[in-house]
């Protein structure tokens, strides 16, 4: 469970469209072994989930990454196994940032070769939505037979634990009653401190630089995958000097573009060189004049001085505690 100490004024539940999310389907007799050789996390033995069941827990839902040969993350995704029926071939669903889905699907398809695998970017054919609730379980009534659903780690805000469920349905069968993207969903994602790669942050981070190994996104016991040697070396030789942190700043008339992923950070001790960048951000529904961030930054920048957003003259970032312990490197 993800934990944060802020007081909560968040609605008890909501379901909304997530237009920034996309979906890639990887299916076929060799889909499992194919993905095993491509992703940072193991997919072998993952539990099959038949709709309308919701994939839940590590045995059925995995956070995965895809790296370039230099070990930099090109994509991250939430993965589950949804066969069409009990006797059907494997069909893996990867919930991913929509702005990188097409290019990532094409890259995966390059390595299919003679494997019995089909990679499809269905982001424009399926509708992605999200549900959060302070109840202990998601609303199963929202998961119809033609929908895919997976449960993300819960987020604790104040004294309330919020269940989060990602859902996908073919657009011809989608729920037209859903509202537009809900800022609370984005806020909960930021406060989870679980990163998501978007177009602006592609190939910027070795997994450990954004705590990917500490949120169960890397399996160091699995076989090779692109960039695996770099990722393993970073883990066992203690070469990581940057980490993902939670932070916040006050709005105070700051331009909206300064809140976007990829915006660089600057430290007072070295104003000419970036000290990190924004990974994700969201306006706080708890404090209306505040923006919360996931940032990647140099560990030495946390020791003293100030971290500024966008430039050395930009807003000062205040660092907040992470909701989980880091695996020591």
Secondary structure, DSSP 8 states (H G I E B T S, - for coil): -EEE-------SEEEEE-TTEEEEEEESTTHHHHHHTTSSS--TT--B--TTS-B-STTTEEEEEEE-TTSBEEEEEEEEE--SSTTS--EEEEEEEHHHHHHHHHHHHHT-TTSS-EEEE-TTTEEEEEEEESSSS--GGG--TTEEEEEEEEEEETTEEEEEEEEEEEGGG--TT-BS--HHHHHHHHHHT-----GGGTT--BGGGGTGGGGT---TTS---TTHHHHHHHHHTT---EEEEEEEEE-TT--GGGGSTT-EEEETTEEEEEEEEEEEEEE-SSSTTEEEEEEEEEGGGGTSS-EEESSTTS-EEEEE--SS-----
